[in-house]
Amino acid sequence: MSAGDLQLPPGFRFHPTDDELVMHYLCRKCAGQPIAVPIIAEIDLYKFDPWHLPALALYGEKEWYFFSPRDRKYPNGSRPNRAAGTGYWKATGADKPIGTPKPVAIKKALVFYAGKAPKGEKTNWIMHE
């Protein structure tokens, strides 16, 4: 499905809260349940530099949403592999619990660095995972 295939009414804006994203989109996706309006593209975003991602999104002008697999850095480890395109994503700031009264997810902010770690050059691209 492409952005042109979406039948959205005039004035439609996709601006979900963190709770809405987790409960109505991510949890449904993980449970194999359908999403009423398939507005979130499914790609392996770690295969791309961030400036290529807007063209792959189904919707959005300054914010884009994706479902993406998360690989592990080491087969038996828990650390995620954040290498992407010609650089890498680096976590920044404090994690934010999502869900009330009991947190069901964690929101993490990441910044894209061009080049190889640890000497990459910080960019203005930010991702919330």
C-alpha positions as CSV (number, residue, x, y, z in Angstrom):
1,M,0.0,0.0,0.0
2,S,1.2,3.5,-0.8
3,A,0.3,6.9,0.5
4,G,-1.9,7.5,-2.6
5,D,-3.9,4.3,-1.8
6,L,-5.1,5.7,1.6
7,Q,-8.7,7.0,1.4
8,L,-8.5,9.6,4.1
9,P,-11.2,12.3,4.6
10,P,-10.3,16.0,4.1
11,G,-8.7,17.5,7.2
12,F,-7.5,14.2,8.5
13,R,-4.5,14.4,10.8
14,F,-2.6,11.4,12.3
15,H,-1.3,12.7,15.6
16,P,-1.8,9.9,18.2
17,T,-0.7,10.1,21.8
18,D,2.0,7.7,23.0
19,D,-0.7,5.6,24.8
20,E,-2.8,5.5,21.6
21,L,0.2,4.4,19.5
22,V,1.0,1.5,21.9
23,M,-2.5,0.3,22.7
24,H,-4.3,0.8,19.4
25,Y,-1.5,0.2,16.9
26,L,1.5,-1.6,18.3
27,C,-0.4,-4.0,20.6
28,R,-2.8,-4.9,17.8
29,K,0.1,-5.4,15.4
30,C,1.9,-7.7,17.8
31,A,-1.3,-9.7,18.4
32,G,-1.9,-10.1,14.7
33,Q,-5.1,-8.1,14.8
34,P,-6.1,-5.8,11.9
35,I,-5.6,-2.0,12.2
36,A,-8.7,-0.1,11.0
37,V,-6.7,2.3,8.8
38,P,-3.3,0.9,7.8
39,I,-1.5,4.2,8.0
40,I,1.8,3.0,9.5
41,A,4.3,1.5,6.9
42,E,6.2,-1.7,7.8
43,I,9.8,-1.4,6.8
44,D,13.3,-2.3,8.2
45,L,14.2,1.3,8.9
46,Y,17.7,0.3,10.0
47,K,18.6,-0.4,6.3
48,F,18.1,3.3,5.5
49,D,19.6,6.7,6.3
50,P,17.0,8.8,8.0
51,W,16.7,11.3,5.1
52,H,15.4,8.4,2.9
53,L,12.6,7.5,5.3
54,P,10.0,10.2,4.5
55,A,9.6,8.7,1.0
56,L,8.8,5.3,2.5
57,A,6.1,6.6,4.9
58,L,2.4,6.2,4.1
59,Y,1.6,9.5,5.7
60,G,3.2,12.6,7.3
61,E,5.1,15.8,6.5
62,K,7.4,16.4,9.5
63,E,6.7,13.2,11.5
64,W,6.6,9.6,10.1
65,Y,5.5,6.4,11.7
66,F,6.9,2.9,10.9
67,F,6.6,-0.6,12.2
68,S,10.2,-2.0,12.1
69,P,11.9,-5.2,13.3
70,R,14.7,-4.7,15.9
71,D,17.8,-6.8,15.5
72,R,20.1,-7.8,18.2
73,K,23.8,-6.7,18.2
74,Y,24.8,-10.2,19.3
75,P,22.8,-13.4,18.7
76,N,22.5,-14.3,22.4
77,G,22.6,-10.8,23.8
78,S,19.9,-8.2,24.6
79,R,21.5,-5.1,23.1
80,P,19.8,-3.9,20.0
81,N,21.8,-3.3,16.8
82,R,21.3,0.4,16.0
83,A,23.5,0.5,12.9
84,A,21.6,2.1,10.0
85,G,22.6,3.1,6.5
86,T,25.8,5.1,6.7
87,G,25.6,5.7,10.4
88,Y,23.9,4.7,13.6
89,W,21.2,5.7,16.1
90,K,22.3,6.5,19.6
91,A,20.0,6.6,22.6
92,T,19.7,10.0,24.4
93,G,17.8,11.3,27.4
94,A,15.7,9.3,29.9
95,D,13.3,6.5,28.9
96,K,9.6,7.3,29.3
97,P,7.2,4.6,30.5
98,I,4.0,4.3,28.4
99,G,0.7,3.0,29.7
100,T,-1.4,3.7,32.8
101,P,-1.8,2.6,35.4
102,K,0.8,-0.1,34.6
103,P,3.5,0.7,32.0
104,V,3.3,-1.7,29.0
105,A,6.1,-0.1,26.9
106,I,9.1,2.3,27.0
107,K,9.6,5.3,24.8
108,K,13.2,5.9,23.9
109,A,14.7,8.9,22.1
110,L,17.5,8.3,19.6
111,V,19.7,10.6,17.6
112,F,21.3,9.7,14.2
113,Y,25.1,9.9,13.9
114,A,26.7,9.8,10.5
115,G,29.8,7.6,10.3
116,K,31.1,4.8,12.4
117,A,30.7,4.6,16.2
118,P,32.1,6.0,18.4
119,K,33.3,8.9,16.2
120,G,30.2,9.6,14.2
121,E,29.0,13.1,13.6
122,K,25.7,14.1,15.3
123,T,22.8,15.1,13.0
124,N,19.5,16.7,13.6
125,W,17.5,13.5,12.9
126,I,15.6,12.2,16.0
127,M,13.7,9.0,16.3
128,H,11.3,8.0,19.1
129,E,11.1,4.2,19.6
